[in-house]
Amino acid sequence: MRNAATIRYSVPYAVHVNLKVYDVSGRMVNRLVDGEVQAGVHQLRWEGKDNLNRKCASGVYFVRYQADEYQAAKKMVLIK
């Protein structure tokens, strides 16, 4: 599908993972993962929609990943 982002992440052992999408103002748009994840490489798609399944506007978004003490963020641009 167009307007979708594939997000890949890996964990070395089973751990609680939070993976959320935020807009440029810092508001959470969608919670993609919030729970225990098994060790390994994982992949999911964000279809450019919010938690209520509404299409998000074109613009810059950030995906924030947290597992134990590790945190990372990546910038994404949604173009329609």
C-alpha positions in Angstrom: 0.0 0.0 0.0 1.1 3.5 -0.7 1.6 5.9 2.2 2.9 3.1 4.4 6.2 2.8 6.3 7.8 -0.5 7.1 9.5 -0.3 10.5 12.0 -2.9 11.5 13.6 -3.4 15.0 15.3 -6.2 16.8 15.7 -7.2 20.4 18.4 -9.6 21.8 16.0 -11.2 24.4 12.3 -11.1 25.4 11.6 -7.6 26.6 8.7 -5.0 26.9 8.8 -2.8 23.8 7.1 0.5 23.2 6.9 1.8 19.6 4.9 4.9 19.1 4.4 7.5 16.3 4.4 11.2 17.2 3.6 14.3 15.1 5.9 17.4 15.1 4.1 19.0 18.0 4.9 15.9 20.2 1.4 14.4 20.3 1.2 10.7 20.1 -0.5 9.7 16.9 -0.4 5.9 17.1 0.8 3.2 19.5 2.2 0.4 17.3 3.7 -1.8 20.0 3.2 -1.8 23.7 4.0 -5.2 25.2 6.3 -8.1 25.6 8.2 -9.0 22.4 10.3 -12.2 21.9 13.9 -12.1 20.9 14.7 -11.5 17.2 14.0 -9.2 14.3 10.5 -7.8 14.0 8.8 -5.9 11.2 5.6 -4.0 11.0 3.9 -1.4 8.8 2.4 1.9 9.8 -0.3 2.7 7.2 -0.3 6.5 8.0 -3.3 6.3 10.3 -3.9 7.3 13.9 -5.1 5.2 16.9 -8.7 5.8 15.7 -7.9 4.5 12.2 -8.2 8.0 10.6 -5.8 9.0 7.9 -3.0 11.3 9.1 -2.1 14.5 7.3 1.0 14.7 5.1 4.0 15.9 7.1 6.8 14.9 9.4 6.3 12.2 12.0 8.7 10.5 14.5 8.7 6.9 15.5 10.0 6.4 19.0 11.3 3.0 20.1 12.0 2.0 23.7 13.1 -1.4 25.1 14.5 -1.6 28.6 17.0 1.3 28.9 17.5 1.6 25.1 15.7 4.4 23.3 15.8 5.6 19.7 13.8 7.9 17.4 13.6 8.1 13.6 12.1 10.8 11.4 9.5 9.9 8.8 7.8 12.0 6.1 4.3 11.1 5.2 3.4 12.2 1.6 0.0 11.7 0.1 
